[in-house]
């Protein structure tokens, strides 16, 4: 740690700094600057690469990476020094966003060429400043700066001035750009001077550098696997065609390799992270300590560990949940049990692996990080095959319909037709089409889809049901069983993967379980088949089905939808792009990083490069919008409709009956029979949990418990614990609420409760004013997540939060929109 990690000096060392303009759509990295030593003492040569648009950014990035890679191969002992994580994060992101130089960047990272002096300073020095920014630290080793541009904020302001000035894009003829260039060069020189000062400080204190762990450069670049080379060649051919569909396929064909890179980078970053950083990472568990001896479990051993339960933890136990110790990434252990509230877990490992990886004994202490890699080889192969078909002008019809945003005919309803009737009629006439059905909260998306599927099954069609999760697939198949039984039939088919028992199989005896994708086709005899992308992208399913229904398509990657779609003659996308989005990890070119539903509902007229805009409501000519909620009271629905759906979402008349009777005595917190109530509580210093808000939530529950609730069917009952949902953005707050509320309370994050409902929903935002953590204001006020949280409420939605959040200073236009939504909640 600290100064002991300084690498050896090398005459070819490089000192690197970047300038970015975050106010451009998607952000713009417009200057890459490096300093290198010359033969003269204390003199430097500065080199720079500029970019003023996205195409130039790609050229500048490629020029910089090519230059660094060539210099490193000629000088294997050199390093590239920078200060703080921005530069490496930007280089990683650009490599995937531009789908270029990914392997060169990987090689530089893998061989430890990049060195972050901030981490060395942070762990090696204690300074009398309130910040470890390089501007604060450099007071130790250099005089005050004299450049016109003195801070990163100044550079953003000056670049904005340059945009408005109309000056040329060459720093030689623009005084504004010249000032930014001087600042960037000064940052590079300052980084070099800091390194020299750190080495002197280490030498004076007799701190011996650790043996460098980096690996020498090979004389030739690492060869790519043949399948990757083939995909890249296909992508190049697609880009040459020039049409929109080819451009999208060129972007998605290597989607999964790009998507995996941040996972690998994150794994290695976590392995080198400090205890504080691991503690703040909800995917890790910092500071586990062994409790007692390992106990045998068949051919394995199980070791119990304890840890501090105060840290947020998003890991889940199970046979497929694998973790690694940060000090040994070779061993994958099963997280067989986890009690985050008590701070207890069990790790399981085979006896042979324990001997090979740990010398026969579990580690007594350490920190855990998740093993996140899941092979996507079968999906990648399907994408490559679809792309090759397009090059031969044989693109599967539903893929072509999706890529060209071509809806089926007959979407305009006839007199007296319900949305379900329209969907059944349109689907029955589809021939090589792609149908979009958008279902906002409580509008009966699952009901509609199941009735469409039942109608198609009655006509002898073979139907696939897919989603990201087995839970979503099972939910739709259960509804299909109800619909088929309602028509006097029995649902038949196969569910692949997931649980082998449950209501799906007991309610539908003709639906069988196949344990894995390889065994599925032999079990299928017609009817429905449900599974994930790992099933429907297998080659034996190519063209085997009449329809593929993709549920929760707003969370399914476009790449996966394209790869799956070749299995059927027609494609139906179900979901709502205004609810939870797909969890994208990497950066991708063009539309390649969108979900299937986002792509289908992209507003191509209003969108700009790197700034896609999506229709909040599917246009009538592009798909079906289920516009009537049978869940929310009109006063709750009105807020959701106006804030999220442009006023297009209505509430069924029966929902207006819902009310919670007010007591004769004055209420402390809730004075409305229905609608949205904001309950403000000021607090300080809280990011992921707030005891003040926990106390308020508990008080609101106690105040409402026992009040008479009238449901939409007119029945009345006293409110009990089962009639409440308690939601928080962070797991730490979820745990505090679970501790404070009675046993059996339904408490969870937004992700857990999508699709559920209750008469009363209480949302605790838990962050204090100005304390938004690394995820920022955009996490707790994300419009899609607020939509999901508030729309769980059938009658009353209560928001508990620090009201001063409304006074936060926005850092962007997006922040302004988020704060506007929060202000509407406060004033509801």
VOVEX-180714 format. One record per residue (C-alpha): residue in three letters; z, y, x. Coordinates in steps of 0.05 Angstrom, whole numbers, plus 32768, in hexadecimal, padded with zeros to 4 digits. Example, Ala and Ser with C-alpha at 12.3 -4.5 7.8 and 13.67 -1.06 7.14 Angstrom:
# residues 2
ALA809C7FA680F6 SER808F7FEB8111 
This chain:
# residues 828
UNK800080008000 UNK7FFB80498014 UNK7FE5805E8059 UNK7FE480168071 UNK7FA5800A8048 UNK7F7B803D806D UNK7F3D80198087 UNK7F28802080D0 UNK7F00805D80E5 UNK7EB5805680EA UNK7E83808A8101 UNK7E56807B80C5 UNK7E8C80888091 UNK7E7580AF8054 UNK7E9C80E2802A UNK7E8680E57FE2 UNK7E8F81137FA6 UNK7E6B811A7F63 UNK7E6381527F30 UNK7E5B81427EE6 UNK7E4D816B7EA8 UNK7E7381497E6E UNK7E5881797E39 UNK7E12815C7E3C UNK7E0581257E09 UNK7E2080E67E29 UNK7E35810E7E66 UNK7E0A811D7EA3 UNK7E19810D7EEC UNK7DF181457F0B UNK7E0581457F54 UNK7E13810E7F86 UNK7E2B812B7FC9 UNK7E3D8109800B UNK7E558121804F UNK7E4C80FA808F UNK7E60810980D6 UNK7E2F81258109 UNK7E30811C8154 UNK7E55815E815B UNK7EA1815E8150 UNK7EB98179810C UNK7E72818380F3 UNK7E55816280B6 UNK7E1281548097 UNK7E10815C804B UNK7DDE8137801F UNK7DD5813F7FD4 UNK7DB081217F99 UNK7DA7814C7F5A UNK7D98813D7F11 UNK7D8F816B7ED5 UNK7D7B81377EA1 UNK7D8480ED7E94 UNK7D4480D87EB9 UNK7D5881017EF6 UNK7D9E80E47EF2 UNK7D81809F7EFA UNK7D5780B47F35 UNK7D9280D77F57 UNK7DBF809C7F4B UNK7D8C806B7F68 UNK7D8080987FA4 UNK7DCA809D7FB2 UNK7DD680527FAB UNK7D9980407FD5 UNK7DB08070800C UNK7DF88055800D UNK7DE1800C800B UNK7DB080168045 UNK7DE4803B806E UNK7E1880048061 UNK7DE97FCD8076 UNK7DDA7FF280B6 UNK7E25800080C1 UNK7E4D7FC780A2 UNK7E907FE480B6 UNK7E8780278092 UNK7EAA803D8052 UNK7E9B8070801C UNK7ED8809B800F UNK7EE580C07FCE UNK7F2180DD7FAA UNK7F3880C17F67 UNK7F15808E7F3B UNK7EDE80BB7F1D UNK7EA880AC7F50 UNK7EAD80607F4E UNK7EB380607F02 UNK7E75808C7EFC UNK7E4C80617F2D UNK7E5F80227F08 UNK7E4D80417EC5 UNK7E0B805D7EDD UNK7DF680197EF9 UNK7DFA7FFA7EB3 UNK7DE680377E8B UNK7DA5803D7EB2 UNK7D9F7FF27EBB UNK7D927FFE7F05 UNK7DB17FED7F48 UNK7DE77FC37F28 UNK7DE87F8E7F5E UNK7DE77FC27F96 UNK7E247FE47F77 UNK7E467FA07F6E UNK7E3B7F907FB8 UNK7E597FD37FCE UNK7E957FC87FA1 UNK7E9F7F7F7FB4 UNK7E9E7F8F7FFE UNK7ED17FC87FF7 UNK7EA27FFF800D UNK7EBF80317FDC UNK7F04804A7FF0 UNK7F2D80767FC1 UNK7F5980A47FEA UNK7F7F80B97FAC UNK7F9F80747FA6 UNK7FB380767FEF UNK7FD180BC7FE8 UNK7FF480AB7FA6 UNK8016806F7FC5 UNK8021808B800A UNK803780D38003 UNK806A80FB7FDC UNK805681437FD6 UNK807681817FB8 UNK8041818B7F83 UNK803C81797F39 UNK7FFA81577F44 UNK7FD7812A7F76 UNK7F94814A7F6C UNK7F6E81567FAC UNK7F7581A27FA1 UNK7FC181997FA4 UNK7FC281677FDD UNK7F93818E800A UNK7FC781C48014 UNK7FE481938046 UNK7FA781928073 UNK7F7881CD8068 UNK7F7982178055 UNK7F6B8230800F UNK7F2382287FF7 UNK7EF582637FFB UNK7EBA82497FD1 UNK7EA8826E7F91 UNK7EB0822D7F6A UNK7EF682137F77 UNK7F0581DD7F43 UNK7EE281A77F1A UNK7EEB81D27EDC UNK7EC8820C7F00 UNK7E8D81DF7F10 UNK7E8581CC7EC6 UNK7E8682167EB2 UNK7E5582287EE8 UNK7E2581F07ED6 UNK7E2782087E8D UNK7E17824E7EA7 UNK7DDC82317ECD UNK7DC2820F7E8E UNK7DC482517E69 UNK7DA8827A7EA3 UNK7D63825B7EA4 UNK7D6582577EF0 UNK7D3D82227F14 UNK7D5C81DE7F20 UNK7D5A81E37F6C UNK7D9A81FB7F8D UNK7D70821F7FC1 UNK7D5782517F8C UNK7D9482517F5E UNK7DD382757F74 UNK7DFB82507F3E UNK7DE6820B7F56 UNK7DF182217F9E UNK7E3982327F8D UNK7E4381ED7F6D UNK7E2381CC7FA9 UNK7E5181F17FD9 UNK7E8D81DA7FB0 UNK7E7581927FB1 UNK7E6A81947FFC UNK7EAF81B38005 UNK7ECD81797FDD UNK7EAA8147800A UNK7EC4816B8048 UNK7F09816E802B UNK7F0881238020 UNK7EF581188069 UNK7F2B81478081 UNK7F5E81248055 UNK7F4C80E18073 UNK7F5480FD80B9 UNK7F98811A80A7 UNK7FAF80D98087 UNK7F9C80B280C5 UNK7FC380E380F0 UNK800080DD80C2 UNK7FFD809280C5 UNK7FF780928110 UNK803280C28119 UNK805D809480EE UNK804480558110 UNK8029803980CF UNK7FFB7FFF80E2 UNK7FBE7FF780B6 UNK7FB77FB58092 UNK7F817F8580A6 UNK7F437F9C807F UNK7F307F6C8047 UNK7EE97F83803F UNK7EB07F538050 UNK7E797F66807F UNK7E357F768060 UNK7E017F408062 UNK7DBF7F508081 UNK7D9A7F448040 UNK7DAF7F547FF8 UNK7DCC7F1C7FCE UNK7D977EF67FA7 UNK7D9B7EF97F5C UNK7D9B7EB97F32 UNK7D567EA57F19 UNK7D677EB27ED0 UNK7D7D7EF97EE0 UNK7D3E7F067F08 UNK7D147EEC7ECE UNK7D387F197E9D UNK7D2F7F567EC9 UNK7CE57F477ED0 UNK7CDE7F407E85 UNK7D037F827E7B UNK7CD27FA47EAA UNK7C967F897E83 UNK7CB57F9F7E41 UNK7CBF7FE77E5A UNK7C767FEB7E6E UNK7C617FDD7E25 UNK7C7D80207E10 UNK7C8D80107DC6 UNK7CD280197DA8 UNK7CE07FCF7D9B UNK7CCD7FBD7DE3 UNK7CFC7FF47DFD UNK7D367FD87DD5 UNK7D287F907DEC UNK7D247FA87E34 UNK7D697FC67E2C UNK7D8B7F8C7E09 UNK7D6E7F537E32 UNK7DA27F5D7E69 UNK7DD87F787E3B UNK7E0A7F417E49 UNK7E067F457E94 UNK7E137F907E90 UNK7E4A7F847E5E UNK7E6D7F537E8C UNK7E6E7F827EC8 UNK7EA67FAF7EAF UNK7ECE7F707EA1 UNK7EC77F597EEA UNK7ED47F9F7F05 UNK7F127FA57ED8 UNK7F2C7F627EF1 UNK7F297F767F3A UNK7F457FBC7F2A UNK7F807F9C7F06 UNK7F8C7F6D7F40 UNK7F957FA97F6E UNK7FB97FD57F3B UNK7FFF7FF07F44 UNK80387FD57F19 UNK803980167EF1 UNK7FEE80107EE2 UNK7FF67FC77ECD UNK80307FDA7EA0 UNK8006800F7E7E UNK7FCD7FDD7E74 UNK7FD77FB97E31 UNK7FAB7F807E48 UNK7FDA7F6F7E81 UNK80237F5B7E87 UNK80477F7A7EC2 UNK80837F5C7EE5 UNK808B7F157ECA UNK80C57EED7EE6 UNK80CC7EA17EE3 UNK81047E857EB8 UNK811E7E407ECA UNK80F27E077EE2 UNK80AD7DF27EC9 UNK80AD7DBB7E95 UNK80797D847E8E UNK80467D847E55 UNK80197D467E5C UNK7FEE7D527E9A UNK80057D9B7E9F UNK80437DC37EAE UNK805E7DFD7E86 UNK80857E367EA5 UNK80AD7E6A7E7D UNK80AD7EB37E93 UNK80D07EF27E7C UNK80B77F3A7E7F UNK80CA7F7F7E65 UNK80B57F807E1C UNK80B17FCC7E1B UNK806B7FCA7E38 UNK80317FC77E07 UNK80117F827E06 UNK7FD07F6E7DE4 UNK7FCC7F287E01 UNK7FCD7EEE7DD0 UNK7FE37EA67DDE UNK7FB97E697DD1 UNK7F937E307DF1 UNK7F597E5F7E01 UNK7F847E987E1B UNK7F7F7E997E67 UNK7FA47EC67E97 UNK7FA77ECF7EE2 UNK7FDB7EEA7F12 UNK7FC57F297F34 UNK7FD27F0A7F78 UNK7FA97ECB7F6A UNK7F687ED37F42 UNK7F537E8C7F51 UNK7F847E6C7F20 UNK7F797E717ED5 UNK7FB97E607EAE UNK7FBF7E557E64 UNK7FEB7E877E3F UNK80097E527E12 UNK803D7E7D7DF0 UNK804F7EC77DED UNK80887EED7DCC UNK80797F367DDC UNK80B57F4F7DB6 UNK80E67F247DDE UNK80C07F287E20 UNK80B57EDD7E28 UNK80777EB57E37 UNK80627E707E4E UNK802B7E5F7E7F UNK800A7E1B7E82 UNK7FE27DFD7EBB UNK7FCC7DB77ECE UNK7FF37D957F05 UNK7FB57D8D7F31 UNK7FA37DD77F2A UNK7FEB7DEB7F37 UNK7FEA7DC57F79 UNK7FA67DE17F8D UNK7FB17E297F79 UNK7FFC7E357F81 UNK80137DFF7FB1 UNK80357DD77F79 UNK80637E0E7F5D UNK80597E467F2B UNK80627E8D7F48 UNK80A97EA67F3E UNK80917EEC7F2E UNK80527F167F28 UNK80267F397EF6 UNK7FF27F1B7EC7 UNK7FAC7F327EB5 UNK7F7D7F127E82 UNK7F437EE47E94 UNK7F0E7F037E66 UNK7ECD7EE27E7A UNK7EA87EBA7E45 UNK7E647E9F7E57 UNK7E2B7EBE7E2F UNK7DF57E947E50 UNK7DDA7E777E0F UNK7DD57EBD7DF0 UNK7DB37ED97E2E UNK7D807EA07E2D UNK7D717EAD7DE3 UNK7D667EF77DF1 UNK7D377EE77E2A UNK7D107EB87DFD UNK7D0A7EED7DC5 UNK7CF37F217DF7 UNK7CBF7EF17E13 UNK7CA57EE57DCD UNK7C9D7F307DC4 UNK7C737F347E03 UNK7C467EFF7DE2 UNK7C467F277DA0 UNK7C6D7EEF7D7E UNK7CAF7F127D70 UNK7CD67EEF7D38 UNK7CCD7F147CF7 UNK7D167F257CE9 UNK7D1E7F3F7D30 UNK7CE17F6B7D27 UNK7CFC7F847CE4 UNK7D3E7F967D05 UNK7D217FB87D42 UNK7CEF7FE07D18 UNK7D247FF07CE3 UNK7CF67FD37CAE UNK7D1C7FC57C6D UNK7D067F937C38 UNK7CE27FAC7BFA UNK7D047FB87BB7 UNK7D437FDC7BCC UNK7D40800F7B95 UNK7D697FF57B5B UNK7D4E7FE87B16 UNK7D6F80007AD6 UNK7DB37FDE7ACC UNK7DB27FB97B0E UNK7DF37FB57B35 UNK7DF57FB77B81 UNK7E007F6C7B81 UNK7DC57F617B53 UNK7D987F8B7B80 UNK7DAF7F657BBD UNK7DA17F217B9C UNK7D5C7F387B85 UNK7D487F577BC8 UNK7D617F1C7BF2 UNK7D3D7EEA7BC5 UNK7CFB7F0D7BD4 UNK7D057F177C20 UNK7CD17EFC7C4F UNK7CDD7F0A7C99 UNK7D097F467C89 UNK7D4B7F667C9D UNK7D797F7F7C65 UNK7DB47FAE7C72 UNK7DEF7FAD7C42 UNK7E247FE27C51 UNK7E687FD57C31 UNK7E9E800A7C3A UNK7EE77FF67C2F UNK7EF57FD17BEE UNK7EAD7FD37BD4 UNK7EA47F887BD1 UNK7E777F7A7C0D UNK7E907F337C12 UNK7E897F297BC7 UNK7E427F437BC7 UNK7E2D7F1B7C04 UNK7E4B7EDA7BE9 UNK7E257EE27BA7 UNK7DE47EEE7BCD UNK7DF07EB07BF7 UNK7E027E877BB9 UNK7DC07E9D7B99 UNK7D987E8A7BD7 UNK7DBB7E477BDD UNK7DAA7E387B95 UNK7D617E447BA8 UNK7D687E107BE0 UNK7D6B7E417C1A UNK7D8E7E317C5B UNK7DC17E677C6C UNK7DE47E7A7CAD UNK7E237EA57CAD UNK7E367EC67CEE UNK7E677EFA7D09 UNK7E8F7F097D47 UNK7ECC7EE57D2E UNK7ED77EA27D0D UNK7F077EC57CDD UNK7ECF7EF17CC1 UNK7EA07EB57CBA UNK7ED57E8C7C95 UNK7EE57EC77C67 UNK7E9D7ECC7C50 UNK7E957E817C4A UNK7ED37E7E7C1E UNK7EB47EB27BF0 UNK7E737E8A7BF0 UNK7E9A7E4D7BD8 UNK7EB77E767B9F UNK7E727E907B8C UNK7E527E4B7B8D UNK7E8A7E2C7B65 UNK7E837E657B33 UNK7E3B7E4E7B29 UNK7E537E067B1E UNK7E407DED7B63 UNK7E627DD77BA4 UNK7E597DFB7BE6 UNK7E3F7DCD7C1C UNK7E347DDB7C66 UNK7E557DDE7CAA UNK7E867E0D7CCB UNK7E7F7E0A7D17 UNK7EBA7E197D44 UNK7EFC7E397D32 UNK7F327E157D0B UNK7F227DD07CF0 UNK7F4D7DD67CB2 UNK7F617E0A7C7E UNK7F4C7E217C38 UNK7F027E237C4B UNK7F017DD77C51 UNK7F347DC57C1C UNK7F127DF27BE8 UNK7ECD7DDB7BFC UNK7ECE7D907C0D UNK7E837D917C1C UNK7E8C7DC37C54 UNK7E9A7D9F7C96 UNK7EB47DB67CD9 UNK7E8D7DAE7D19 UNK7EB97DB77D57 UNK7E857DD77D83 UNK7E3F7DF57D80 UNK7E1E7DB97DA2 UNK7E337D8B7D6A UNK7E1F7DBA7D31 UNK7DD77DA87D23 UNK7DE57D5E7D1C UNK7E197D6F7CE7 UNK7DEF7D9F7CBF UNK7DCD7D847C80 UNK7DBB7DC67C5F UNK7DE37DFB7C3A UNK7E0B7E2C7C64 UNK7E1D7E297CAD UNK7E4F7E5A7CCB UNK7E5C7E6C7D13 UNK7E567EA17D49 UNK7E1E7EB77D77 UNK7E2C7E7B7DA5 UNK7E147E4F7D6C UNK7DD87E737D50 UNK7DB97E847D94 UNK7DB37E3C7DA8 UNK7D6A7E267DAE UNK7D6F7DEE7D7B UNK7D7C7E227D44 UNK7D3C7E497D52 UNK7D1B7E527D0E UNK7D497E1F7CED UNK7D657E4C7CB5 UNK7D497E767C7D UNK7D7E7EAD7C81 UNK7DB27EC57CB3 UNK7DEA7EF17C98 UNK7E0F7F177CCE UNK7E527F307CB4 UNK7E777F6B7CD2 UNK7E347F7E7CF2 UNK7E527FC17D07 UNK7E797F9A7D3B UNK7E417F6A7D51 UNK7E197F7F7D8D UNK7DD07F8D7D80 UNK7DC07F5D7DB9 UNK7DE57F257D96 UNK7DC47F347D54 UNK7D7F7F317D73 UNK7D8F7EF07D97 UNK7DAA7ED07D57 UNK7D737EE97D29 UNK7D3E7EBA7D44 UNK7D637E817D21 UNK7D4E7E997CDB UNK7D147EB47CB4 UNK7D3C7EEE7C97 UNK7D787F177CAE UNK7DAF7F387C86 UNK7DDF7F697CA7 UNK7E227F737C84 UNK7E567FA57C97 UNK7E687FEE7C9E UNK7E5880177CDB UNK7E8E80497CC8 UNK7EC680167CD2 UNK7EDA7FF37D13 UNK7EA37FF57D48 UNK7E8E7FBE7D77 UNK7EB87FBB7DB7 UNK7E857FCE7DEC UNK7E9E7FCB7E33 UNK7E627FE17E5C UNK7E2F80197E5B UNK7DE980077E45 UNK7DA580297E44 UNK7D8980467E04 UNK7D9F80227DC5 UNK7DB17FE27DE9 UNK7DFC7FEE7DE2 UNK7DFB7FF97D97 UNK7E137FC87D62 UNK7DDF7FA87D34 UNK7DF57FD57CFA UNK7DF780137D25 UNK7DB080067D3C UNK7D977FF97CF5 UNK7DB880397CDB UNK7DA980677D15 UNK7D8F80AA7CFE UNK7D5280AD7D2A UNK7D4180F57D15 UNK7D8581137D26 UNK7D9780E87D62 UNK7D8B81007DA9 UNK7D8780D77DE9 UNK7DCE80BF7DFA UNK7DE880DE7DB9 UNK7DD880AF7D80 UNK7DE980C57D39 UNK7DF280927D02 UNK7DE980987CB8 UNK7E2E80987C99 UNK7E0E80787C5C UNK7DD0804B7C60 UNK7D9580727C42 UNK7D7D80557C00 UNK7D3A80427C1E UNK7D5B801E7C59 UNK7D8E7FF07C39 UNK7DC37FE77C04 UNK7E0280127C00 UNK7E3D7FF67BD9 UNK7E5880387BC0 UNK7E9280257B93 UNK7ED680137BAE UNK7EFF7FE47B83 UNK7F3C7FEE7BAF UNK7F4E80377BBA UNK7F6B80687B88 UNK7F3B80A27B7E UNK7F6880D27BA5 UNK7F6780A37BE1 UNK7F1E80937BD9 UNK7F0C80DD7BD4 UNK7F2880EB7C1A UNK7F0480AF7C38 UNK7EC380BF7C14 UNK7EC181097C28 UNK7ED980FD7C6F UNK7EB080BF7C80 UNK7E7980B17C4E UNK7E5E80F67C3D UNK7E7B80F37BF7 UNK7E5280B67BE3 UNK7E8C80857BD9 UNK7EAB80827B94 UNK7EE6805D7B75 UNK7EE3802C7B3B UNK7F0180497AFC UNK7F3880157AF9 UNK7F53802C7B3D UNK7F6A806D7B1D UNK7FA180457AF9 UNK7FC480397B3A UNK800380637B42 UNK8049805F7B5F UNK807D807C7B31 UNK80A580B77B4A UNK80F080B57B44 UNK811780E67B1A UNK813B80FE7B58 UNK811581267B8D UNK80F380FD7BC3 UNK80FC810D7C0D UNK80B880F87C25 UNK808880DF7BEF UNK807D810B7BB2 UNK803A80F17B9B UNK802A80B67B6E UNK7FEB80A77B95 UNK7FBD80C37BCA UNK7FC980D77C12 UNK800C80F27C2A UNK801881107C6F UNK805F81097C89 UNK806881337CC8 UNK809D81257CFC UNK809D814B7D3E UNK80AE81267D7E UNK80A2812C7DC8 UNK809080FE7E02 UNK807580C47DD9 UNK803180A47DE6 UNK8031805C7DCC UNK8071805A7DA3 UNK809D808B7D7F UNK80E3807A7D66 UNK80E280B97D3D UNK80A580A17D16 UNK80C3805B7D0F UNK8100807A7CEE UNK80D380A37CBF UNK80A980667CAD UNK80E8803F7C9D UNK810380787C72 UNK80C1807D7C4C UNK80C280317C3F UNK810980347C26 UNK80F9806F7BFA UNK80BD804D7BDA UNK80DA80067BD5 UNK80EB7FF57B8E UNK80C0802B7B6D UNK809580147B34 UNK804D80087B48 UNK801580047B15 UNK7FD87FDB7B2C UNK7F907FE77B18 UNK7F957FB17AE2 UNK7FCE7FD87AC1 UNK80067FA87AD6 UNK80467FC57AF4 UNK80767FAA7B27 UNK80AA7FC57B57 UNK80927FD27B9E UNK80AB7F9D7BCF UNK809E7F927C19 UNK805E7F6B7C0B UNK803F7FA97BEB UNK80407FD07C2D UNK80147FD17C6B UNK80307FF27CAA UNK7FFB80067CDD UNK7FFF80257D23 UNK7FCB802F7D59 UNK7FF480117D91 UNK80167FCD7D96 UNK80557FED7DB3 UNK805E80137D71 UNK804D7FD57D4A UNK80867FB07D6C UNK80B77FE97D5F UNK80A47FE97D16 UNK80AC7F9D7D12 UNK80F27FA47D2F UNK81067FDB7CFE UNK80E77FBF7CBE UNK80FE7F827C97 UNK80E57F3E7CAB UNK80A27F2E7C8D UNK80877F757C8F UNK803C7F797C9A UNK80387FA27CDA UNK7FFD7FA67D08 UNK7FC67FCE7D28 UNK7F877FE67D04 UNK7F5F7FAB7D1E UNK7F8E7F797CFE UNK7F8A7F957CB8 UNK7F3F7F9F7CAF UNK7F2E7F7E7C6C UNK7F767F7F7C52 UNK7F957FAD7C1D UNK7FD97FC17BFF UNK7FF27FF47BCC UNK8013801C7C04 UNK7FFA80257C4B UNK8023804B7C7F UNK800180607CBF UNK802A80777CFB UNK8001809A7D31 UNK803E80997D61 UNK802380C97D96 UNK8045810C7DA2 UNK801F814D7DA4 UNK7FFA81507DE7 UNK800E81097DFA UNK7FD080DF7DED UNK7FD080B17E29 UNK7F9380967E4E UNK7F6E80877E0D UNK7F7380CF7DF7 UNK7F7380F07DB4 UNK7F3480CA7DA1 UNK7F5A80897D9B UNK7F90809C7D69 UNK7F6180C87D40 UNK7F22809E7D45 UNK7EFD80A97D02 UNK7EEB80607CF9 UNK7F3280487D06 UNK7F4F807D7CD8 UNK7F1D80677CA3 UNK7F34801E7CA9 UNK7F7E80307CAA UNK7F7E80607C6F UNK7F4F80367C44 UNK7F7F7FFB7C44 UNK7FA780217C10 UNK7F9C80117BC7 UNK7FC880497BAD UNK7FED80707BE3 UNK7FDE807D7C2C UNK8015809E7C56 UNK800780BB7C9B UNK804280C57CC9 UNK803280F07D05 UNK8045812C7D2F UNK802781667D08 UNK801E818F7D48 UNK7FE481617D5B UNK7FBB818F7D2F UNK7FC581C57D63 UNK7FA9819C7D9D UNK7F7481BF7DC7 UNK7F3381997DBE UNK7F0F81857DFE UNK7ECC81787DDC UNK7EA7817E7D9B UNK7EBC81367D8B UNK7F05814B7D93 UNK7EFA81847D63 UNK7EDF81547D2F UNK7F1B81267D39 UNK7F4C815F7D32 UNK7F2881767CF4 UNK7F3381327CD5 UNK7F7D81347CE8 UNK7F8481797CC9 UNK7F67815D7C88 UNK7F9C81277C8A UNK7FD3815A7C95 UNK7FBB81837C5A UNK7FAC81487C2C 
